[in-house]
Amino acid sequence: MDEQNKSGQDQFNQFIDGLIGDRAAGMSPDELDEMKKDIAIEVEDALNRAVLARLPDDALKEIEDYIDNNEDQSALAELILAKAGDAQLDLNAITMDTLLQFKALYTGEVLADDLDEVGDTDDDEAAIENEDNAAAETEVVIPSEDRPADDGAGFAESEPAAEGDA
């Protein structure tokens, strides 16, 4: 592993450790390792989705063809990076944005961009007309120390918002 990849992996591990924080207290080393692996998979999936979502359709078609026609997927990451380069995507910005969004979701924080978007959509009039239904349908994800055992990523169950929270 070259120094740049090692540094990137170290930063990724620090990000994961920062997300876990105090939740690691009382965990066995095996439980902590499993939690880190689960979170790493979720973060990597989020990063992959963010890059793929920004690729043009022709690049996505080429990637899909590669997946469909090759049993050996070892070159898939290189193909995606090449297509991202061809599309002149700013991978640093995409990575930073995705990590901040993931952290906010994981920790239950609200991003400033989320607050800016409130009240800025054309859907506000429809939401006002359906105000009674909107409160009942809105879900709030609450991080929980007592999350279900099958939820390795540390996300709590979704709970309907209280009527006064909407």
GUKOLDREN-610967 format. One record per residue (C-alpha): x negated, y negated, z. Coordinates in steps of 0.001 Angstrom, whole numbers, plus 500000, padded with zeros to 6 digits. Example, Ala and Ser with C-alpha at 12.3 -4.5 7.8 and 13.67 -1.06 7.14 Angstrom:
<rs>
R      X      Y      Z
R 487700 504500 507800
R 486330 501060 507140
</rs>
This chain:
<rs>
R      X      Y      Z
R 500000 500000 500000
R 498451 496670 499009
R 498269 493716 501419
R 501224 491842 499887
R 503517 494874 500170
R 502267 495557 503713
R 502982 491952 504689
R 506452 492145 503135
R 507156 495420 504935
R 505950 493890 508214
R 508298 490928 507722
R 511161 493283 506888
R 510479 495297 510061
R 510361 492087 512120
R 513719 491061 510658
R 515224 494430 511653
R 513701 494205 515147
R 515125 490688 515503
R 518592 491904 514575
R 518458 494686 517139
R 517114 492489 519920
R 518631 493294 523303
R 520741 496102 521859
R 517633 498311 522097
R 517745 498235 525892
R 518620 501646 527245
R 518163 503422 523907
R 515926 506423 523536
R 513103 506094 520983
R 514998 508468 518669
R 518193 506408 518920
R 516251 503206 518270
R 514515 504715 515228
R 517846 505916 513851
R 519395 502483 514385
R 516454 500802 512612
R 516763 503203 509669
R 520508 502603 509393
R 520110 498824 509472
R 517257 498979 506951
R 519479 500922 504554
R 522284 498375 504968
R 519909 495442 504389
R 518355 497076 501319
R 521825 497793 499917
R 522837 494163 500480
R 519685 492940 498720
R 520256 495291 495788
R 523889 494195 495449
R 522846 490535 495524
R 520317 490979 492716
R 522582 493169 490586
R 525475 490725 490988
R 523370 487990 489400
R 522133 489977 486396
R 523701 489417 482982
R 526034 492110 481630
R 523543 493389 479041
R 520932 493993 481759
R 523489 495802 483920
R 524435 497979 480944
R 520785 498920 480416
R 520409 499782 484105
R 523596 501877 484027
R 522325 503718 480938
R 519048 504428 482702
R 520858 505820 485755
R 523153 507961 483607
R 520373 509363 481412
R 517484 509944 483820
R 517350 512449 486644
R 514127 510868 487894
R 515161 507505 489337
R 511640 506551 490456
R 511338 503749 487886
R 514749 502247 488661
R 513403 499601 491054
R 510831 498495 488478
R 513536 498276 485802
R 515749 496142 488045
R 512832 493853 488901
R 511951 493549 485202
R 515548 492629 484345
R 515594 490114 487217
R 512410 488574 485785
R 513911 488484 482285
R 516964 486706 483712
R 514650 484302 485581
R 516287 485045 488906
R 514741 483413 491954
R 514255 486583 493992
R 512863 484667 496974
R 516002 482519 497186
R 518289 485522 496667
R 516433 487447 499370
R 516536 484572 501860
R 520225 483893 501246
R 521122 487573 501514
R 519140 488067 504726
R 520742 485011 506314
R 524204 486229 505338
R 523444 489721 506639
R 522160 488332 509937
R 525247 486150 510309
R 527532 489096 509651
R 525597 491397 511956
R 525360 488934 514836
R 528773 487328 514345
R 527332 483900 513584
R 529100 481477 511249
R 526961 479921 508521
R 527187 476197 507794
R 528119 477045 504176
R 531100 479012 505469
R 532267 475965 507399
R 531781 473699 504369
R 533984 475949 502244
R 536906 475756 504683
R 539451 473389 503206
R 537689 473131 499856
R 539698 475671 497880
R 542795 475413 495755
R 544186 478337 497720
R 544840 476105 500746
R 548357 475228 499557
R 549248 478913 499163
R 547734 479649 502562
R 549853 476954 504170
R 552999 478400 502552
R 552103 481830 503938
R 550797 480642 507293
R 552863 483112 509301
R 551566 486088 507303
R 547984 484817 507099
R 547415 484997 510846
R 548634 488582 510997
R 546497 489675 508023
R 543235 487980 509022
R 540616 490282 510484
R 537744 489213 512676
R 534663 491406 512958
R 533281 491263 516465
R 529838 492713 517268
R 530121 495043 520185
R 527749 496658 522614
R 530253 499546 522775
R 530458 500211 519040
R 531595 503624 517786
R 528887 506272 517691
R 529360 506849 513961
R 528586 503204 513196
R 524808 503303 512911
R 524593 499784 511518
R 525879 498271 514766
R 529103 496829 513389
R 532154 496766 515606
R 535604 497826 514559
R 537630 495115 512834
R 540351 493661 514988
R 543313 491572 513842
R 542892 487931 514768
R 545136 486538 517452
R 547882 484371 516022
R 546370 481195 517497
R 542916 481956 516003
R 543892 481400 512355
</rs>
